[in-house]
């Protein structure tokens, strides 16, 4: 347990000091925090989003804005408390103007995510959105299963040490009731894993 805590603390320190990131100056200039992750360090389920939004960067907490409220509601709908899961993103710093993370940003921050996965050892990784889905599936030997998120959301894939379930990003459901209904159905599968 101490080793896990030490590694997660080291990841946080490494991200805090990642001056090589093109997003570092943006973080400092705007008095933002990096968003490392939060939750149970022995969680069975790990949620991986794409990159922090403005609310997240202001607080240093993942999924604390409107998308976070959707995530919390979805978790409650299947009887899982947020404190029992671990929530993080691939990119740990906010991209300007809430844009999608760039490939070089994903490449730069991905090793931190890999270290988080290795430390926490989840049984299930739920990817939130296409960028985390693409990265996790290609990184963990599921590239031949890969397709668009609209085709494979809610399906369960088995990687070497954990299962992967691609899900739509909760932000997509804020203005789209159909996607919210789809996410609710997909989350029911999480409860059974």
C-alpha angles and dihedrals in degrees: 000000000000090000091054093049091047092051093048090049090049091051089053092050092047092052092045089057098041096126090158089072116100085218094057095081090047089052093050094042091054097038090242127156125228111248107227102167140269142214140065111355090209095044121156090210125048120190116205120195130180111252137327122275125216096277090050093048091050093053104026089233124120120237097002097136130067093304087053091055089053090049091050091050091049091050091049090051090064097039097254121134116220091230088065095059133058119237125195144138134234093236111048098197128062116258113225118269091009090281123162116275114265121237093249090051091051090048092050096048100034095086088062090054091048089053091049091051091048092049098045097037097203120196090215132032115198110195115209110209136353100288095057090041092053093047098045095044094048094041096049102045101268098108091116090058092050120120136140115308090242088063102041106030112128094019118124119228126187117227124181099281105007146023121257124211116183113215135180114260110263090233088067089063096054093088100017117073092185091059091047089054089048091050091050090054092046092049090056087066090056091058090059096051 
